[in-house]
């Protein structure tokens, strides 16, 4: 069931947050980036992508490549703006370690992939009940959280991303409620 995958996603994100705090405490308040917590976050994104993709396939009894193309166009329009204005200058900034820039690039790609998978549900055939809107809100929140964390990294000012992260957990709760509503 795709909802077990979403539960795994929520669990991995929660575990990553706990691991990040434990690593921070063990390192005397010095954050290490990238870390094991980032690997857990990436696995959480993978679980979410696979789950949303499975939901999209369950809603339609046939393959529809035009649906994928439409979703890529919609998300690509937003993604290009974010990449040109934020990510490309950040990736070219040598004041950040290469490993951190590559991890941030990976998370941006994961966010865009998750957004494409979700857009396929929004654009494709099938009923759109309350649970799908909750899922879309959760994915939008994950995308916004990634954007704000990237903005924090690019500006050397980790305030906005830290403020938005609690909203991400609430959004993941909406994803869990969406599972219950189906």
Secondary structure as GFF3:
##gff-version 3
##sequence-region A 1 182
A	DSSP	alpha_helix	2	26	.	.	.	ID=ss1
A	DSSP	alpha_helix	36	59	.	.	.	ID=ss2
A	DSSP	alpha_helix	65	82	.	.	.	ID=ss3
A	DSSP	pi_helix	83	87	.	.	.	ID=ss4
A	DSSP	alpha_helix	88	91	.	.	.	ID=ss5
A	DSSP	alpha_helix	98	123	.	.	.	ID=ss6
A	DSSP	alpha_helix	130	155	.	.	.	ID=ss7
A	DSSP	alpha_helix	160	181	.	.	.	ID=ss8
###
